[in-house]
Amino acid sequence: MQRKHPLIKKNDKVIVISGKEKGKIGTILKVDSEKQRAVVEKVNMVKRHARPGGKRAQGGIIEKEAPLHISNLMLVCGKCAEPTRVGKRILEDGSKVRVCKKCSELLD
């Protein structure tokens, strides 16, 4: 059974905090919670050699995003526009939501 990572979800805006891509901001395209990795749009680009056939009509060198470890990413708050840690809060209706630790704004 695959568990979802509670702090980072698809379509979140994140910043890379360490590694060769440090400082780059992007949107999460995919999260693999089992391996604790995430694919971020236009970050950690790698070149792969592909043969023609199947889905591809033409082969060649293809650039695509490689996954990064979740510990190297930090969520960017929509209100204060800064990298922030994520807290959890339970609302009156009993649902859990993520909260910005800097400005206490709801992230979900």
C-alpha positions as CSV (number, residue, x, y, z in Angstrom):
1,M,0.0,0.0,0.0
2,Q,1.3,3.4,-1.0
3,R,1.2,6.2,1.6
4,K,0.9,9.8,0.6
5,H,3.5,12.2,1.9
6,P,1.6,14.6,4.2
7,L,3.7,17.7,3.7
8,I,4.1,17.9,-0.1
9,K,1.4,17.2,-2.7
10,K,1.0,17.4,-6.4
11,N,0.6,21.0,-7.8
12,D,2.3,22.5,-4.7
13,K,4.8,25.3,-5.3
14,V,8.2,24.4,-3.9
15,I,11.8,25.7,-3.7
16,V,14.9,23.5,-3.8
17,I,17.0,24.1,-0.6
18,S,20.0,22.0,-1.3
19,G,22.0,20.4,-4.1
20,K,23.0,21.6,-7.6
21,E,19.5,23.0,-8.2
22,K,19.5,25.1,-5.0
23,G,17.2,28.1,-5.2
24,K,15.1,27.0,-8.1
25,I,11.3,27.2,-7.7
26,G,8.8,25.0,-9.5
27,T,5.5,23.1,-9.2
28,I,5.4,19.4,-8.2
29,L,4.3,17.2,-11.1
30,K,4.5,13.8,-9.3
31,V,5.2,12.5,-5.8
32,D,6.5,9.0,-5.1
33,S,5.9,8.6,-1.3
34,E,7.3,5.1,-1.1
35,K,10.7,6.3,-2.3
36,Q,10.2,9.8,-0.8
37,R,10.9,11.5,-4.1
38,A,9.2,14.2,-6.1
39,V,9.4,15.4,-9.7
40,V,9.5,19.2,-9.9
41,E,8.7,21.1,-13.1
42,K,11.8,22.5,-15.0
43,V,14.1,21.4,-12.1
44,N,16.8,18.7,-12.2
45,M,16.7,18.3,-16.0
46,V,18.5,15.2,-17.4
47,K,19.1,14.1,-21.0
48,R,18.0,10.6,-22.1
49,H,18.7,8.9,-25.4
50,A,15.5,7.4,-26.9
51,R,14.9,5.2,-29.9
52,P,12.0,5.8,-32.2
53,G,9.0,3.5,-32.0
54,G,6.0,3.0,-29.7
55,K,4.9,6.4,-28.4
56,R,7.8,8.3,-30.1
57,A,7.8,8.7,-33.9
58,Q,11.3,10.2,-33.8
59,G,14.2,9.2,-31.6
60,G,17.0,11.4,-30.3
61,I,18.1,13.1,-27.1
62,I,15.1,14.0,-24.8
63,E,15.3,16.3,-21.8
64,K,13.1,15.5,-18.9
65,E,12.8,16.1,-15.1
66,A,14.4,13.6,-12.7
67,P,13.1,13.1,-9.2
68,L,14.5,14.9,-6.2
69,H,14.4,13.7,-2.6
70,I,11.6,15.3,-0.6
71,S,14.0,16.5,2.1
72,N,15.6,18.8,-0.5
73,L,12.3,20.6,-1.1
74,M,10.5,23.3,0.9
75,L,7.0,24.4,0.4
76,V,6.4,28.1,-0.7
77,C,3.4,29.7,1.0
78,G,0.9,31.3,-1.4
79,K,0.2,34.3,0.9
80,C,3.6,35.3,2.3
81,A,5.5,33.9,-0.8
82,E,8.4,32.6,1.3
83,P,9.7,29.1,1.9
84,T,8.0,27.8,5.0
85,R,7.7,24.7,7.3
86,V,4.3,23.1,7.3
87,G,2.1,22.6,10.3
88,K,-1.2,20.7,10.7
89,R,-4.5,22.0,12.1
90,I,-7.8,20.2,12.6
91,L,-10.8,22.4,11.6
92,E,-14.2,22.5,13.3
93,D,-15.6,20.0,10.8
94,G,-12.9,17.5,11.8
95,S,-10.8,17.8,8.6
96,K,-7.0,18.0,8.7
97,V,-5.4,20.9,6.8
98,R,-1.8,22.0,6.2
99,V,-0.8,25.4,7.7
100,C,2.0,27.9,6.9
101,K,4.2,28.2,10.1
102,K,5.1,31.8,9.3
103,C,1.8,33.4,8.6
104,S,-0.7,30.7,9.8
105,E,-2.4,30.7,6.4
106,L,-4.2,27.5,5.2
107,L,-2.2,25.8,2.4
108,D,-5.0,23.3,1.3
